[in-house]
Amino acid sequence: MVEKYLRRDRRWALSLHLNLSEAQIKVWFWSRRFKEETRPKAESTELATERKN
């Protein structure tokens, strides 16, 4: 299961690993949540199926 929200320690670890700032990591997750909330369910299901193939 993918976490919806990151704890600060996990965000810090990701920022070090990806060589990005914590703010960039935070914004990426915020954008992803926003897209999931605004995208129709059928469209997101189709995309998930395409990614598996």
Summary of the structure (lengths in Angstrom):
residues: 53
radius of gyration: 13.3
end to end distance: 19.4
largest distance: 35.4
contacts: 99
relative contact order: 0.10
helix: 75%
strand: 0%
